[in-house]
Amino acid sequence: MGQRTWAGMAGRAGRLVSRHKLAAAIAGLCAAAAVAGIAWAGLSSPGAAADPAAAAFSLPALGPSGHRISLSEYAGRPLIVNFFASWCTPCQQETPLLAKFYRAEHGQVALIGLDENDAAGSALSFTRAHDVSYPVGFDPEVIAASAYGVDALPQTFFLNASHHIVDRVFGALTPADISKGIALATGSRADQAG
């Protein structure tokens, strides 16, 4: 072992302090980069820069009509798309609210239901029992739901006139959810609920 001198120990201490300062500076830069990355990600989230486009679909209408329900039918119009099923307990609470809302609006706000993973007879009985007068697409193979990332029912999407998703509600809708979604879809600020 070499001889230790005050000068040697002071030099070594200076090098250690410099290393710790360098390590602290690197840690600070990493933290600042992480905060900047989180802030940037927040700016690129849906609603901030650009809302995601709704997936196109074309499904047979529920019932014997032979008609199809497709997103393109509503081109240039804001639209509410509600995914539901007759066996879904929250859907049994939500569907009467949507049916009443649609009748009150006299079709001025476009609304369609997409019945998912259901039997046609059960779906028809369900919609008749709840006086559903808005168009309903039948999707027993869950094609549209998969395209929208729906993995639980009910879910409702509010689309603007360009058919970009401006709001998504998981679970049964409330009147406040409907008001907020319509305000976002139509660009009306007066009716927006917080």
N, C-alpha and C positions, 0 to 999 in steps of 0.2 A: 504494500500500500504506500502510496506516495504521501509526502508530508502535506498536512493541511495547514493552509495559511489563511489569515483573515481575508486577504485579497482573493484567494482562490474560492473561498466559501462565498464571498460577496458576489463574485462573477457567476458562480453556479446559481445563487439565489436570483440574480438578475435574469438569467436564462429561464428559470422556472416561472418567474413572474411574467416574462414575455410570452411563454407558451400558454399560460393560463389566460392571458389577455387575448391571445390569438384564438384559443378555444372558445372563450366567451364571445368574441366577435363572430366567429363562425356560427355558434348557437343562436346568436341574435339575428344574423342574416337568415338562417333557416326558419326561425319563428316568423320573421317579417315576410318571407316568401310564402309560408303556409297561410298567413292571414290574407295576403294578396290573392293567393289562389282561391281561397274560400270566397272572397269578395267577388272575384271574376266569375266563379261558378254561379253565384247568386244572380249576377247580371244576365247570365245566359239561360236562366231557368224559364219555364213556360210563363207567359204573361209579362215578363220583363222586356225581352227583346222581340221574340216572335212566338206566338202560340202555335202548338203543333196542329198540323192538318188532320182532319177527321178521316178515318179510313172509309173508302167507298164500300157500299154493300148493295145488294139487290136480292131480296128474299120474297118468297111467296107470301101473299097476304093471308092472315089467319082466316080460315073459312073457305067456302067453295067458290069464291068469286073468280079465281084464275088470275086476278090482278097481282102485281108485284109491288113491293115497297122498296124504294131505292133512294139513296142519298141524293142522286142527281135530280130527282123529281122536285127537290126543294132548292134548286140552284138560285143563288141570289137572295135567299131568305134566311133569317136566323131560325134556328131549329133546336128543339129539345128532343133528345134521344134517351128514352128510358128502357133499361134492360131489366126484365122481370121474369117471373114464372109463377104459375098457379100454386105450386107447393111451397113457395117462399113466404114465411110468416110476416116479415116486415113489408113485403109486397102487398099483402092483404090489407095492411094499414094504409099504405101509400097510394094504391091504385084508386080508391074512392076520391082521395084528394085531387089527384091528377084529372080524373073524369069530371069532377065538379069544376075545376079550374078551366078545363077545355070548353065545357059548355058555357061558362061565364064569359069566356073570351070570344065566343062565337067563331072560332077558327082563325081569329086574327093573329094568334101566335101559333106557329106550326109546332106540332107535337106528334111524335110517333113512339109507339111502344115496340119493343123487340122481345118476343116471348122466347126464352132460352131453355133448352134441355127439358122439354115438356112434352106431354102427349096432346095431340090436337084436340081431342074431346074435352080434356081437363082445361086446356087453355080457352076454348070457346065458352065453356060453362062459366069459367072465372070472369072473363071479360063481359059476358052478358049479365052476370049477377051484379057486377059493379057499374053497369051502364056506361061502359067504355064506348065512346063514339069517335075517338081519334083512330087513325090507321094503326094497325098492329101487324108487324111482320112475324112470321113463324120461323124460328131458327132452332130446330131440335138438335142439330149437330154442332151448335155453338160456334158457328163460323164467324159471325159478326162480333160476338163477345170476345173471341180470341183476338181478332184484329184490333179491338179497343183495349185489350189488356184487362178485361173484366174477369175476375176470378171469384167473385162473391156477388150475390144479388141482395137487394137491388142496387143498381148504380145508374146515375143520370148524368148525361153530358149536355152542356149548353154550347151551341155552336153559333158563331157570328154569321153574317151574310156570306162571308167567304169560306164558310165551313171549316173554320179553325176552332179548336176547342178552347173556350175562354173560362170554363168552370166545370168541375167534376164533383159530384156529390156521392159519397159512399154511404150506403144505408138509406133508410126511408127519408124522403124529402119532407120538409116542413114548408109552410107558406113563406117563411123568411128565405129559405133556400131558393124557392121559385122566384121570388121578387129579385133577389140578388143575381141569380143566373140570367134572368131576362134583362136586367139592367146591363150586365156585362155583355150579353149577346147583342143587344141593340145599341150599345154605346150611350145609354141614358144614365146620366149621373144622378138625377133627381130621385130615382127610386132605389138606389143602391143601399143595401143593408150591410152594416159592418160585419 
